[in-house]
Amino acid sequence: MELEKRERAGSNERKSIASYKPLLGLLAIPAFNFFYGLQNHSGEHVQSLVTDVDRNTPFIPGFVVPYMLWYPFLILVFFLVLRKDKTKYYRLLLALCLGLFLSNVVYLFFQTTVPRPAVDSTGFFNNLVSIVYANDEPYNCFPSIHVMSSMLMIYGVQALRWRVRIPLALFALTIIVSTLFVKQHVIADLLAGMLLAKFTFWLAGEWLPVILRRRALIKSARGASHADYK
């Protein structure tokens, strides 16, 4: 009896671990970042989309904190959505991958840059901004990946209960505005990121049912083939 209980507990634990395997799909993000890094430099024709509104937008170093928490925030949202609804998780992941792919295509043909302010070497937040600037060249700006992905997280958290959804959506909005206040992006980058998120989330919603149906058919065909072999 005790042995059966242990076997059941072990089986349940393995199933629980297996249920989080889809999180491995998040490895696509650093994979796309590899191509981002290859293009993040000055090219022959670099454009500027800076407007007077951007010039008058204040530089607020404190907003570097939500800006830098972008990656952990993405992982948290994907984790929560996966626990709630696996299909919605896959839609969100597919939308993000499409957004990253299309962003890199745009960077390849339309390189933009954003002027950065001189940052004082004193102060905690200023030092964080300096770290961001040192590790990310001021190119690959239009559309903003921070904005695109944060907007997708706002769409994704609609699957969660409101007590979780509201603070997560507010933090996503904070990340979006942080791109302007730390002078990593301009308004045109922000708007393009929002539009791209809306498009890829819609497109993922159209494509995912087709992908899942095809996957089910392939599994069914393999199962039938295996049964015939037996």
N, CA, C and O of each residue as an XYZ file, in Angstrom:
920
protein
N       0.834     -1.212      0.000
C       0.000      0.000      0.000
C       0.868      1.261      0.000
O       0.620      2.204     -0.751
N       1.878      1.254      0.850
C       2.792      2.396      0.949
C       3.568      2.582     -0.355
O       3.830      3.707     -0.780
N       3.929      1.462     -0.981
C       4.658      1.511     -2.244
C       3.799      2.128     -3.341
O       4.290      2.904     -4.161
N       2.519      1.780     -3.350
C       1.594      2.335     -4.350
C       1.457      3.846     -4.175
O       1.409      4.590     -5.154
N       1.393      4.288     -2.928
C       1.285      5.728     -2.654
C       2.520      6.467     -3.160
O       2.418      7.543     -3.750
N       3.687      5.871     -2.919
C       4.934      6.511     -3.378
C       4.994      6.570     -4.900
O       5.417      7.572     -5.477
N       4.567      5.492     -5.540
C       4.560      5.469     -7.007
C       3.602      6.508     -7.561
O       3.899      7.179     -8.550
N       2.429      6.636     -6.904
C       1.457      7.638     -7.341
C       2.006      9.043     -7.169
O       1.847      9.896     -8.042
N       2.662      9.277     -6.022
C       3.241     10.600     -5.748
C       4.338     10.912     -6.755
O       4.433     12.035     -7.250
N       5.175      9.905     -7.060
C       6.236     10.112     -8.046
C       5.684     10.390     -9.422
O       6.217     11.225    -10.154
N       4.603      9.686     -9.788
C       3.966      9.901    -11.084
C       3.378     11.299    -11.188
O       3.515     11.965    -12.214
N       2.713     11.745    -10.104
C       2.130     13.089    -10.093
C       3.199     14.167    -10.180
O       3.012     15.196    -10.828
N       4.337     13.911     -9.510
C       5.432     14.886     -9.553
C       6.007     14.994    -10.960
O       6.301     16.090    -11.438
N       6.165     13.842    -11.621
C       6.680     13.858    -12.995
C       5.720     14.580    -13.933
O       6.151     15.316    -14.820
N       4.425     14.371    -13.741
C       3.425     15.055    -14.567
C       3.465     16.550    -14.328
O       3.318     17.347    -15.255
N       3.667     16.927    -13.057
C       3.727     18.356    -12.716
C       4.919     19.023    -13.391
O       4.801     20.123    -13.931
N       6.068     18.352    -13.358
C       7.264     18.895    -14.003
C       7.072     18.970    -15.511
O       7.456     19.952    -16.147
N       6.472     17.919    -16.080
C       6.256     17.879    -17.525
C       5.316     18.980    -17.989
O       5.415     19.445    -19.125
N       4.396     19.403    -17.111
C       3.437     20.438    -17.495
C       4.098     21.793    -17.737
O       3.518     22.675    -18.369
N       5.340     21.948    -17.217
C       6.053     23.217    -17.400
C       7.083     23.148    -18.528
O       7.830     24.102    -18.745
N       7.127     22.043    -19.235
C       8.062     21.914    -20.348
C       7.849     22.975    -21.433
O       8.820     23.413    -22.051
N       6.599     23.400    -21.682
C       6.414     24.447    -22.697
C       7.190     25.726    -22.430
O       7.398     26.525    -23.343
N       7.626     25.932    -21.176
C       8.424     27.124    -20.862
C       9.760     27.118    -21.591
O      10.402     28.160    -21.730
N      10.181     25.938    -22.059
C      11.417     25.866    -22.824
C      11.311     26.673    -24.117
O      12.323     27.063    -24.700
N      10.077     26.920    -24.557
C       9.874     27.738    -25.754
C      10.396     29.152    -25.584
O      10.646     29.847    -26.568
N      10.562     29.584    -24.328
C      11.088     30.926    -24.068
C      12.544     31.061    -24.481
O      13.067     32.173    -24.561
N      13.200     29.941    -24.742
C      14.583     30.003    -25.230
C      14.657     30.654    -26.605
O      15.736     31.027    -27.066
N      13.502     30.788    -27.258
C      13.464     31.490    -28.548
C      13.849     32.954    -28.386
O      14.365     33.566    -29.320
N      13.598     33.522    -27.198
C      13.893     34.944    -26.977
C      15.396     35.218    -27.089
O      15.785     36.080    -27.877
N      16.262     34.518    -26.331
C      17.702     34.756    -26.518
C      18.190     34.386    -27.912
O      19.166     34.959    -28.398
N      17.518     33.428    -28.563
C      17.908     33.063    -29.933
C      17.685     34.247    -30.872
O      18.547     34.560    -31.694
N      16.541     34.899    -30.753
C      16.275     36.082    -31.574
C      17.187     37.236    -31.178
O      17.572     38.046    -32.021
N      17.535     37.311    -29.879
C      18.432     38.375    -29.422
C      19.818     38.261    -30.056
O      20.530     39.257    -30.183
N      20.197     37.051    -30.451
C      21.476     36.858    -31.138
C      21.484     37.656    -32.450
O      22.456     38.345    -32.761
N      20.388     37.552    -33.211
C      20.287     38.294    -34.470
C      20.144     39.792    -34.202
O      20.629     40.620    -34.973
N      19.472     40.128    -33.099
C      19.361     41.534    -32.690
C      20.755     42.127    -32.500
O      21.042     43.231    -32.963
N      21.617     41.375    -31.812
C      22.967     41.853    -31.543
C      23.792     42.032    -32.802
O      24.611     42.947    -32.885
N      23.583     41.159    -33.788
C      24.329     41.270    -35.038
C      24.009     42.560    -35.787
O      24.849     43.086    -36.517
N      22.786     43.067    -35.600
C      22.362     44.256    -36.343
C      22.443     45.542    -35.522
O      22.224     46.633    -36.048
N      22.751     45.416    -34.263
C      22.717     46.575    -33.377
C      23.994     47.410    -33.493
O      24.790     47.498    -32.559
N      24.162     48.013    -34.659
C      25.315     48.881    -34.898
C      24.952     49.851    -36.023
O      23.949     49.675    -36.715
N      25.766     50.851    -36.188
C      25.491     51.857    -37.212
C      25.702     51.276    -38.608
O      26.710     50.624    -38.882
N      24.724     51.529    -39.488
C      24.836     51.093    -40.873
C      25.090     52.274    -41.794
O      25.433     53.368    -41.345
N      24.919     52.040    -43.081
C      25.175     53.108    -44.052
C      24.113     54.197    -44.003
O      24.419     55.379    -44.162
N      22.872     53.797    -43.784
C      21.770     54.765    -43.777
C      20.987     54.619    -42.475
O      20.060     53.815    -42.378
N      21.367     55.392    -41.502
C      20.694     55.362    -40.204
C      19.733     56.534    -40.109
O      20.118     57.683    -40.329
N      18.483     56.240    -39.781
C      17.446     57.260    -39.721
C      17.213     57.734    -38.289
O      17.504     57.021    -37.328
N      16.687     58.941    -38.167
C      16.284     59.468    -36.866
C      14.793     59.814    -36.917
O      14.337     60.518    -37.818
N      14.051     59.312    -35.943
C      12.608     59.570    -35.871
C      12.271     60.481    -34.686
O      11.130     60.525    -34.224
N      13.277     61.199    -34.210
C      13.097     62.080    -33.050
C      12.228     63.271    -33.416
O      12.436     63.914    -34.445
N      11.248     63.558    -32.559
C      10.367     64.712    -32.742
C      10.609     65.712    -31.608
O      11.361     65.438    -30.672
N       9.963     66.867    -31.707
C      10.077     67.861    -30.633
C       9.534     67.318    -29.315
O      10.044     67.644    -28.243
N       8.505     66.496    -29.402
C       7.943     65.885    -28.182
C       8.997     65.012    -27.508
O       9.130     65.022    -26.284
N       9.742     64.259    -28.310
C      10.800     63.407    -27.752
C      11.910     64.242    -27.134
O      12.453     63.896    -26.084
N      12.238     65.334    -27.788
C      13.302     66.200    -27.249
C      12.889     66.803    -25.908
O      13.724     67.035    -25.034
N      11.591     67.053    -25.759
C      11.094     67.666    -24.527
C      10.710     66.641    -23.461
O      10.349     67.014    -22.344
N      10.784     65.369    -23.794
C      10.500     64.334    -22.799
C      11.664     64.252    -21.828
O      12.810     64.093    -22.250
N      11.391     64.359    -20.540
C      12.498     64.393    -19.564
C      13.216     63.055    -19.447
O      12.627     61.994    -19.650
N      14.474     63.128    -19.120
C      15.265     61.943    -18.818
C      15.117     61.663    -17.331
O      15.535     62.472    -16.502
N      14.516     60.507    -16.983
C      14.261     60.166    -15.584
C      14.961     58.835    -15.286
O      14.403     57.777    -15.576
N      16.154     58.867    -14.720
C      16.950     57.649    -14.517
C      16.240     56.551    -13.731
O      16.495     55.368    -13.956
N      15.341     56.933    -12.801
C      14.666     55.936    -11.979
C      13.862     54.920    -12.787
O      13.623     53.803    -12.330
N      13.451     55.314    -13.985
C      12.659     54.402    -14.816
C      13.506     53.277    -15.417
O      12.983     52.402    -16.106
N      14.819     53.305    -15.152
C      15.668     52.219    -15.637
C      15.346     50.912    -14.909
O      15.624     49.830    -15.427
N      14.762     51.009    -13.708
C      14.449     49.799    -12.936
C      13.387     48.954    -13.638
O      13.645     47.778    -13.893
N      12.204     49.491    -13.965
C      11.256     48.660    -14.716
C      11.789     48.264    -16.088
O      11.484     47.182    -16.591
N      12.589     49.148    -16.693
C      13.171     48.817    -18.000
C      14.039     47.560    -17.896
O      13.978     46.694    -18.768
N      14.841     47.457    -16.842
C      15.742     46.316    -16.678
C      15.013     45.061    -16.187
O      15.506     43.947    -16.364
N      13.849     45.242    -15.576
C      13.072     44.099    -15.089
C      12.209     43.476    -16.185
O      11.404     42.583    -15.919
N      12.380     43.949    -17.406
C      11.586     43.472    -18.541
C      11.670     41.962    -18.723
O      10.642     41.297    -18.854
N      12.874     41.418    -18.732
C      13.044     39.987    -18.983
C      12.400     39.136    -17.874
O      11.615     38.241    -18.186
N      12.709     39.388    -16.579
C      12.021     38.619    -15.515
C      10.504     38.767    -15.579
O       9.772     37.826    -15.273
N      10.031     39.950    -15.977
C       8.594     40.173    -16.089
C       7.987     39.272    -17.152
O       6.925     38.688    -16.936
N       8.652     39.152    -18.301
C       8.154     38.270    -19.359
C       8.048     36.830    -18.854
O       7.036     36.165    -19.072
N       9.081     36.362    -18.189
C       9.090     34.984    -17.694
C       7.954     34.764    -16.700
O       7.281     33.734    -16.739
N       7.741     35.728    -15.812
C       6.667     35.626    -14.821
C       5.307     35.516    -15.501
O       4.507     34.647    -15.152
N       5.043     36.385    -16.464
C       3.738     36.368    -17.142
C       3.538     35.061    -17.895
O       2.465     34.462    -17.819
N       4.547     34.616    -18.613
C       4.422     33.348    -19.344
C       4.155     32.194    -18.381
O       3.342     31.317    -18.672
N       4.829     32.194    -17.249
C       4.638     31.150    -16.242
C       3.194     31.135    -15.738
O       2.574     30.075    -15.648
N       2.665     32.309    -15.413
C       1.303     32.409    -14.885
C       0.260     32.032    -15.934
O      -0.720     31.354    -15.626
N       0.473     32.472    -17.167
C      -0.482     32.150    -18.234
C      -0.462     30.655    -18.527
O      -1.513     30.060    -18.765
N       0.716     30.039    -18.512
C       0.810     28.598    -18.751
C       0.047     27.822    -17.689
O      -0.637     26.849    -18.005
N       0.155     28.237    -16.441
C      -0.565     27.565    -15.361
C      -2.074     27.677    -15.544
O      -2.818     26.778    -15.152
N      -2.527     28.777    -16.137
C      -3.956     29.018    -16.290
C      -4.530     28.375    -17.542
O      -5.583     27.739    -17.493
N      -3.832     28.541    -18.673
C      -4.374     28.071    -19.949
C      -3.235     27.832    -20.932
O      -2.613     28.781    -21.409
N      -2.962     26.560    -21.237
C      -1.836     26.216    -22.097
C      -2.013     26.754    -23.516
O      -1.043     27.182    -24.142
N      -3.246     26.734    -24.027
C      -3.488     27.231    -25.385
C      -3.184     28.721    -25.481
O      -2.581     29.173    -26.454
N      -3.601     29.484    -24.473
C      -3.332     30.921    -24.474
C      -1.832     31.193    -24.315
O      -1.305     32.177    -24.836
N      -1.164     30.305    -23.590
C       0.292     30.420    -23.464
C       0.943     30.280    -24.844
O       1.808     31.073    -25.213
N       0.522     29.274    -25.592
C       1.114     29.050    -26.912
C       0.796     30.209    -27.859
O       1.624     30.576    -28.693
N      -0.385     30.777    -27.733
C      -0.715     31.931    -28.580
C       0.203     33.103    -28.247
O       0.697     33.792    -29.140
N       0.422     33.318    -26.958
C       1.284     34.416    -26.526
C       2.713     34.199    -26.990
O       3.367     35.133    -27.456
N       3.202     32.971    -26.864
C       4.566     32.654    -27.282
C       4.731     32.810    -28.791
O       5.729     33.357    -29.259
N       3.744     32.326    -29.551
C       3.795     32.449    -31.006
C       3.775     33.922    -31.415
O       4.509     34.329    -32.316
N       2.929     34.722    -30.750
C       2.861     36.152    -31.063
C       4.184     36.842    -30.783
O       4.620     37.694    -31.558
N       4.829     36.477    -29.671
C       6.110     37.092    -29.329
C       7.182     36.716    -30.352
O       7.959     37.568    -30.782
N       7.222     35.446    -30.738
C       8.214     35.004    -31.727
C       8.007     35.703    -33.063
O       8.971     36.101    -33.718
N       6.748     35.852    -33.464
C       6.452     36.575    -34.702
C       6.892     38.030    -34.592
O       7.450     38.591    -35.534
N       6.637     38.637    -33.432
C       7.026     40.025    -33.224
C       8.532     40.210    -33.250
O       9.031     41.177    -33.826
N       9.264     39.284    -32.628
C      10.722     39.360    -32.637
C      11.279     39.167    -34.045
O      12.219     39.850    -34.452
N      10.691     38.232    -34.777
C      11.137     37.984    -36.149
C      10.904     39.215    -37.027
O      11.808     39.651    -37.740
N       9.695     39.772    -36.976
C       9.375     40.928    -37.818
C      10.194     42.149    -37.413
O      10.594     42.939    -38.269
N      10.442     42.306    -36.130
C      11.271     43.432    -35.667
C      12.669     43.350    -36.262
O      13.207     44.352    -36.733
N      13.253     42.167    -36.241
C      14.597     41.998    -36.787
C      14.636     42.206    -38.297
O      15.637     42.677    -38.837
N      13.550     41.858    -38.975
C      13.467     42.115    -40.411
C      13.461     43.625    -40.670
O      14.135     44.109    -41.579
N      12.699     44.355    -39.868
C      12.657     45.820    -40.009
C      14.037     46.419    -39.744
O      14.482     47.294    -40.486
N      14.719     45.954    -38.690
C      16.048     46.479    -38.370
C      17.020     46.270    -39.521
O      17.923     47.075    -39.749
N      16.815     45.176    -40.236
C      17.715     44.854    -41.344
C      17.609     45.879    -42.468
O      18.606     46.221    -43.103
N      16.396     46.365    -42.708
C      16.167     47.269    -43.840
C      15.931     48.726    -43.437
O      16.027     49.628    -44.270
N      15.622     48.954    -42.155
C      15.313     50.321    -41.715
C      15.948     50.544    -40.350
O      15.307     50.354    -39.316
N      17.198     50.943    -40.359
C      17.950     51.138    -39.125
C      17.730     52.553    -38.592
O      17.902     53.533    -39.318
N      17.352     52.648    -37.328
C      17.146     53.960    -36.705
C      18.013     54.074    -35.456
O      18.513     53.077    -34.935
N      18.177     55.289    -34.994
C      18.965     55.529    -33.788
C      18.294     56.567    -32.917
O      17.472     57.351    -33.392
N      18.642     56.572    -31.647
C      18.089     57.528    -30.688
C      19.256     58.207    -29.971
O      20.121     57.518    -29.431
N      19.298     59.532    -29.954
C      20.377     60.223    -29.235
C      20.236     60.017    -27.732
O      19.132     60.061    -27.188
N      21.353     59.795    -27.076
C      21.340     59.559    -25.639
C      21.925     60.754    -24.889
O      22.832     61.422    -25.384
N      21.405     61.015    -23.701
C      21.951     62.129    -22.913
C      23.255     61.722    -22.234
O      23.541     60.537    -22.065
N      24.026     62.711    -21.855
C      25.221     62.435    -21.044
C      24.745     62.073    -19.642
O      23.955     62.799    -19.039
N      25.226     60.954    -19.131
C      24.746     60.466    -17.832
C      25.801     60.722    -16.769
O      26.964     60.348    -16.918
N      25.369     61.368    -15.695
C      26.265     61.628    -14.569
C      26.730     60.300    -13.973
O      25.948     59.356    -13.864
N      27.972     60.231    -13.599
C      28.538     58.982    -13.074
C      28.195     58.751    -11.607
O      28.590     57.735    -11.035
N      27.465     59.679    -10.991
C      27.096     59.521     -9.584
C      25.631     59.119     -9.482
O      24.809     59.507    -10.313
N      25.319     58.347     -8.471
C      23.931     57.955     -8.233
C      23.647     56.539     -8.709
O      24.140     56.106     -9.751
N      22.836     55.819     -7.922
C      22.520     54.426     -8.213
C      21.822     54.259     -9.555
O      22.227     53.427    -10.366
N      20.768     55.049     -9.794
C      20.009     54.913    -11.036
C      20.836     55.310    -12.258
O      20.728     54.688    -13.315
N      21.656     56.341    -12.110
C      22.530     56.737    -13.216
C      23.497     55.619    -13.583
O      23.788     55.399    -14.759
N      23.989     54.920    -12.576
C      24.900     53.801    -12.839
C      24.190     52.674    -13.574
O      24.772     52.029    -14.445
N      22.925     52.439    -13.218
C      22.150     51.412    -13.918
C      21.921     51.802    -15.376
O      22.007     50.963    -16.273
N      21.629     53.084    -15.603
C      21.458     53.563    -16.974
C      22.747     53.372    -17.765
O      22.716     52.971    -18.928
N      23.861     53.658    -17.138
C      25.160     53.493    -17.807
C      25.391     52.040    -18.199
O      25.953     51.756    -19.256
N      24.955     51.124    -17.342
C      25.080     49.694    -17.655
C      24.233     49.338    -18.869
O      24.678     48.608    -19.755
N      23.002     49.863    -18.903
C      22.117     49.614    -20.051
C      22.746     50.155    -21.324
O      22.789     49.466    -22.343
N      23.228     51.379    -21.266
C      23.825     51.998    -22.451
C      25.076     51.240    -22.918
O      25.334     51.125    -24.116
N      25.837     50.733    -21.964
C      27.077     50.039    -22.310
C      26.809     48.688    -22.979
O      27.636     48.195    -23.746
N      25.650     48.096    -22.683
C      25.343     46.763    -23.197
C      24.326     46.761    -24.328
O      23.954     45.698    -24.825
N      23.876     47.933    -24.736
C      22.879     48.010    -25.814
C      23.150     49.268    -26.628
O      22.924     50.384    -26.159
N      23.630     49.080    -27.838
C      23.902     50.226    -28.704
C      22.594     50.951    -29.052
O      21.530     50.333    -29.013
N      22.650     52.246    -29.392
C      21.427     53.016    -29.644
C      20.853     52.827    -31.044
O      20.512     53.793    -31.726
N      20.751     51.564    -31.461
C      20.179     51.253    -32.774
C      19.073     50.213    -32.570
O      18.699     49.933    -31.431
N      18.552     49.643    -33.646
C      17.445     48.676    -33.511
C      16.322     49.262    -32.655
O      15.869     48.644    -31.691
N      15.891     50.444    -33.021
C      14.931     51.165    -32.175
C      13.478     51.063    -32.655
O      12.555     51.057    -31.841
N      13.280     50.984    -33.962
C      11.928     51.012    -34.531
C      11.607     49.675    -35.190
O      12.225     49.325    -36.195
N      10.652     48.919    -34.644
C       9.823     49.170    -33.449
C      10.551     48.761    -32.164
O      11.564     48.064    -32.204
N      10.020     49.203    -31.041
C      10.609     48.857    -29.753
C      10.177     47.457    -29.339
O       8.985     47.175    -29.220
N      11.154     46.587    -29.122
C      10.849     45.231    -28.662
C      10.324     45.255    -27.226
O       9.450     44.463    -26.873
N      10.847     46.151    -26.406
C      10.330     46.283    -25.037
C       8.832     46.604    -25.069
O       8.048     46.023    -24.317
N       8.451     47.520    -25.933
C       7.050     47.935    -26.017
C       6.200     46.821    -26.620
O       5.140     46.484    -26.093
N       6.671     46.252    -27.727
C       5.921     45.188    -28.394
C       5.638     44.043    -27.431
O       4.497     43.598    -27.308
N       6.674     43.565    -26.750
C       6.510     42.422    -25.856
C       5.670     42.772    -24.628
O       4.891     41.944    -24.156
N       5.823     43.988    -24.110
C       5.031     44.402    -22.941
C       3.549     44.515    -23.292
O       2.690     44.168    -22.481
N       3.247     44.999    -24.496
C       1.857     45.042    -24.945
C       1.303     43.629    -25.076
O       0.147     43.383    -24.730
N       2.108     42.709    -25.566
C       1.663     41.322    -25.665
C       1.365     40.749    -24.276
O       0.421     39.976    -24.114
N       2.158     41.119    -23.288
C       1.900     40.650    -21.932
C       0.569     41.198    -21.419
O      -0.142     40.517    -20.680
N       0.233     42.425    -21.810
C      -1.066     42.993    -21.418
C      -2.194     42.169    -22.024
O      -3.197     41.898    -21.364
N      -2.026     41.770    -23.289
C      -3.033     40.899    -23.910
C      -3.067     39.540    -23.216
O      -4.139     38.987    -22.971
N      -1.896     39.012    -22.903
C      -1.812     37.681    -22.318
C      -2.419     37.575    -20.934
O      -3.045     36.567    -20.607
N      -2.240     38.611    -20.109
C      -2.734     38.524    -18.726
C      -4.254     38.602    -18.643
O      -4.822     38.448    -17.562
N      -4.915     38.839    -19.770
C      -6.378     38.815    -19.753
C      -6.898     37.435    -19.367
O      -8.058     37.292    -18.981
N      -6.042     36.419    -19.471
C      -6.429     35.059    -19.085
C      -6.430     34.881    -17.569
O      -6.960     33.891    -17.066
N      -5.843     35.826    -16.834
C      -5.704     35.696    -15.389
C      -6.815     36.428    -14.655
O      -7.504     37.269    -15.233
N      -6.987     36.105    -13.379
C      -8.010     36.805    -12.593
C      -7.592     38.257    -12.367
O      -6.404     38.579    -12.395
N      -8.558     39.112    -12.146
C      -8.321     40.552    -12.183
C      -7.333     41.018    -11.120
O      -6.614     41.991    -11.348
N      -7.274     40.357     -9.970
C      -6.352     40.788     -8.912
C      -4.899     40.605     -9.327
O      -4.014     41.303     -8.832
N      -4.658     39.681    -10.219
C      -3.312     39.469    -10.756
C      -3.125     40.274    -12.036
O      -2.063     40.844    -12.284
N      -4.189     40.305    -12.844
C      -4.122     40.951    -14.158
C      -3.820     42.445    -14.059
O      -2.982     42.952    -14.805
N      -4.477     43.143    -13.165
C      -4.345     44.604    -13.093
C      -2.922     45.043    -12.734
O      -2.360     45.872    -13.451
N      -2.308     44.524    -11.651
C      -0.926     44.963    -11.349
C       0.070     44.588    -12.438
O       1.013     45.334    -12.701
N      -0.135     43.433    -13.074
C       0.774     43.047    -14.146
C       0.626     43.971    -15.351
O       1.620     44.360    -15.963
N      -0.609     44.320    -15.692
C      -0.842     45.230    -16.817
C      -0.257     46.612    -16.513
O       0.320     47.248    -17.395
N      -0.402     47.075    -15.278
C       0.158     48.375    -14.897
C       1.685     48.362    -14.968
O       2.302     49.343    -15.382
N       2.284     47.251    -14.565
C       3.745     47.178    -14.642
C       4.202     47.154    -16.094
O       5.221     47.750    -16.442
N       3.437     46.454    -16.949
C       3.766     46.436    -18.377
C       3.720     47.853    -18.951
O       4.582     48.232    -19.745
N       2.725     48.628    -18.554
C       2.628     50.020    -19.010
C       3.812     50.836    -18.498
O       4.311     51.716    -19.200
N       4.261     50.547    -17.281
C       5.428     51.241    -16.726
C       6.677     50.943    -17.554
O       7.490     51.834    -17.800
N       6.825     49.692    -17.980
C       7.958     49.337    -18.838
C       7.878     50.105    -20.155
O       8.889     50.587    -20.666
N       6.669     50.213    -20.696
C       6.485     50.913    -21.975
C       6.925     52.367    -21.876
O       7.686     52.841    -22.720
N       6.456     53.084    -20.852
C       6.824     54.500    -20.731
C       8.292     54.657    -20.335
O       8.909     55.683    -20.621
N       8.852     53.632    -19.673
C      10.263     53.715    -19.277
C      11.175     53.816    -20.489
O      12.256     54.399    -20.404
N      10.751     53.254    -21.620
C      11.592     53.312    -22.822
C      11.802     54.747    -23.285
O      12.818     55.068    -23.901
N      10.829     55.610    -22.981
C      10.952     57.028    -23.345
C      11.782     57.789    -22.311
O      12.620     58.620    -22.664
N      11.540     57.494    -21.027
C      12.184     58.264    -19.968
C      13.660     57.923    -19.774
O      14.411     58.724    -19.218
N      14.084     56.736    -20.231
C      15.523     56.427    -20.161
C      16.190     56.666    -21.514
O      17.360     56.340    -21.716
N      15.415     57.245    -22.437
C      15.934     57.654    -23.751
C      16.469     56.482    -24.578
O      17.468     56.606    -25.287
N      15.789     55.359    -24.469
C      16.113     54.219    -25.311
C      15.285     54.211    -26.593
O      15.668     53.601    -27.592
N      14.148     54.896    -26.546
C      13.248     54.921    -27.703
C      12.547     56.268    -27.801
O      12.570     57.082    -26.878
N      11.922     56.470    -28.960
C      11.117     57.664    -29.180
C       9.670     57.232    -29.403
O       9.369     56.040    -29.478
N       8.787     58.213    -29.505
C       7.360     57.926    -29.600
C       7.027     57.047    -30.811
O       6.173     56.166    -30.719
N       7.690     57.281    -31.931
C       7.427     56.470    -33.124
C       7.742     54.996    -32.865
O       7.020     54.115    -33.331
N       8.822     54.728    -32.122
C       9.179     53.354    -31.776
C       8.098     52.713    -30.908
O       7.743     51.546    -31.071
N       7.588     53.527    -29.977
C       6.555     53.046    -29.059
C       5.278     52.691    -29.811
O       4.706     51.623    -29.598
N       4.831     53.583    -30.689
C       3.604     53.334    -31.447
C       3.749     52.131    -32.364
O       2.830     51.322    -32.493
N       4.913     52.018    -33.001
C       5.160     50.874    -33.887
C       5.154     49.570    -33.096
O       4.638     48.559    -33.571
N       5.719     49.588    -31.904
C       5.722     48.397    -31.058
C       4.318     47.974    -30.662
O       4.001     46.784    -30.648
N       3.476     48.951    -30.340
C       2.087     48.651    -29.974
C       1.318     48.053    -31.150
O       0.586     47.076    -30.994
N       1.491     48.650    -32.321
C       0.801     48.148    -33.516
C       1.288     46.749    -33.874
O       0.495     45.892    -34.264
N       2.581     46.522    -33.743
C       3.135     45.211    -34.052
C       2.588     44.160    -33.086
O       2.281     43.042    -33.500
N       2.464     44.508    -31.810
C       1.917     43.578    -30.824
C       0.476     43.215    -31.166
O       0.085     42.049    -31.095
N      -0.299     44.211    -31.532
C      -1.705     43.967    -31.885
C      -1.798     43.044    -33.096
O      -2.624     42.132    -33.131
N      -0.943     43.289    -34.084
C      -0.962     42.483    -35.308
C      -0.532     41.043    -35.030
O      -1.202     40.105    -35.462
N       0.576     40.859    -34.313
C       1.086     39.498    -34.098
C       0.175     38.700    -33.169
O       0.053     37.485    -33.324
N      -0.464     39.363    -32.208
C      -1.386     38.646    -31.325
C      -2.600     38.171    -32.121
O      -3.095     37.062    -31.915
N      -3.071     39.018    -33.026
C      -4.182     38.608    -33.897
C      -3.748     37.471    -34.815
O      -4.463     36.483    -34.973
N      -2.571     37.619    -35.419
C      -2.085     36.610    -36.354
C      -1.867     35.271    -35.650
O      -2.191     34.218    -36.199
N      -1.322     35.314    -34.443
C      -1.119     34.085    -33.676
C      -2.455     33.411    -33.371
O      -2.552     32.184    -33.370
N      -3.473     34.213    -33.114
C      -4.800     33.660    -32.866
C      -5.379     32.974    -34.089
O      -6.147     32.020    -33.963
N      -5.016     33.454    -35.279
C      -5.476     32.844    -36.520
C      -4.680     31.576    -36.851
O      -5.240     30.586    -37.322
N      -3.393     31.622    -36.604
C      -2.514     30.511    -36.986
C      -2.533     29.351    -36.006
O      -2.442     28.193    -36.416
N      -2.649     29.644    -34.718
C      -2.506     28.596    -33.705
C      -3.500     27.447    -33.879
O      -3.085     26.290    -33.807
N      -4.797     27.708    -34.106
C      -5.718     26.575    -34.305
C      -5.313     25.690    -35.478
O      -5.460     24.470    -35.420
N      -4.805     26.302    -36.537
C      -4.360     25.534    -37.709
C      -3.157     24.662    -37.333
O      -3.092     23.486    -37.692
N      -2.212     25.255    -36.608
C      -1.017     24.514    -36.190
C      -1.393     23.345    -35.278
O      -0.876     22.239    -35.430
N      -2.294     23.601    -34.335
C      -2.698     22.548    -33.401
C      -3.456     21.428    -34.109
O      -3.284     20.255    -33.778
N      -4.300     21.789    -35.088
C      -5.017     20.755    -35.840
C      -4.049     19.880    -36.628
O      -4.175     18.656    -36.645
N      -3.094     20.514    -37.270
C      -2.106     19.747    -38.044
C      -1.281     18.846    -37.129
O      -0.971     17.706    -37.474
N      -0.936     19.373    -35.969
C      -0.154     18.581    -35.013
C      -0.958     17.373    -34.552
O      -0.416     16.276    -34.420
N      -2.260     17.575    -34.306
C      -3.120     16.476    -33.878
C      -3.254     15.423    -34.974
O      -3.266     14.224    -34.697
N      -3.355     15.883    -36.220
C      -3.471     14.945    -37.343
C      -2.204     14.114    -37.504
O      -2.265     12.914    -37.771
N      -1.051     14.770    -37.338
C       0.226     14.054    -37.448
C       0.347     12.999    -36.355
O       0.778     11.874    -36.609
N      -0.043     13.376    -35.123
C       0.012     12.421    -34.017
C      -0.926     11.255    -34.259
O      -0.591     10.100    -33.996
N      -2.120     11.582    -34.771
C      -3.106     10.543    -35.057
C      -2.598      9.594    -36.127
O      -2.755      8.378    -36.017
N      -1.981     10.160    -37.174
C      -1.446      9.333    -38.257
C      -0.316      8.444    -37.755
O      -0.221      7.282    -38.150
N       0.538      8.978    -36.890
C       1.630      8.185    -36.336
C       1.107      7.060    -35.458
O       1.628      5.945    -35.464
N       0.045      7.386    -34.690
C      -0.544      6.376    -33.835
C      -1.163      5.241    -34.637
O      -1.032      4.068    -34.285
N      -1.849      5.613    -35.736
C      -2.472      4.599    -36.593
C      -1.407      3.738    -37.245
O      -1.563      2.522    -37.351
N      -0.323      4.366    -37.683
C       0.771      3.644    -38.327
C       1.414      2.667    -37.347
O       1.763      1.546    -37.717
N       1.568      3.098    -36.102
C       2.163      2.258    -35.077
C       1.272      1.073    -34.776
O       1.755     -0.039    -34.561
N      -0.050      1.312    -34.761
C      -1.003      0.235    -34.489
C      -0.989     -0.791    -35.608
O      -1.084     -1.992    -35.354
N      -0.871     -0.324    -36.847
C      -0.810     -1.235    -37.984
C       0.446     -2.096    -37.936
O       0.431     -3.274    -38.296
N       1.533     -1.477    -37.483
C       2.800     -2.201    -37.402
C       2.713     -3.337    -36.393
O       3.264     -4.420    -36.591
N       1.999     -3.053    -35.297
C       1.818     -4.091    -34.285
C       0.984     -5.237    -34.843
O       0.722     -6.211    -34.137
